[in-house]
Amino acid sequence: SGLVVTSDGLIVTLSEIVPKKGNFIFFVDGKTSNWQILKRDEEKNLALIKVEQDNLSTVAFADFDQIRLGQRVFLLGIIFEKTERLEAVNEGIIKFFSSDYISTNIFEESVLSGSALFNIKGELLGLNTIDSEGKVTAIPVTKIRVFLGQ
């Protein structure tokens, strides 16, 4: 999972889900694509990937200053099982947030690590990490923007 941030193929995802070596298939809009890692920050757990595709739909970033405790949030992701592509959604609220992370009351399968956390307007709040117990915590848009140099 990851977030398309430019229409010409820049994608942000979790560093932990992008292998450092070896063969890896990257799907964008259901199609495989050639790709390369442009930047990786292990400490922030973020990676910037460039795929060879154009005219991609991009994600809109939320204003971090508008985030509120108890705000409704939505996890959106895609699960690939053998030959099937399944879309997944889960709803919850923000339990706690800081400039370092957004804690939710959502529990989900680890296969959705790297999925997006959105507000009710469909704006990106963060990139989800999922611990071994299934608890969803997001890397906030502020950290993603700093990583992208915005």
Secondary structure, DSSP 8 states (H G I E B T S, - for coil): --EE-STTSEEEEEGGGS-SSS---EEETTEEE-EEEEEEETTTTEEEEEES--S-----B--GGG--TT-EEEEEEEEEETTEEEEEEEEEEEEEE-SS-EEEEEE--GGGTT-EEE-TTS-EEEEEEE-TT-EEEEEEHHHHHHHHT-
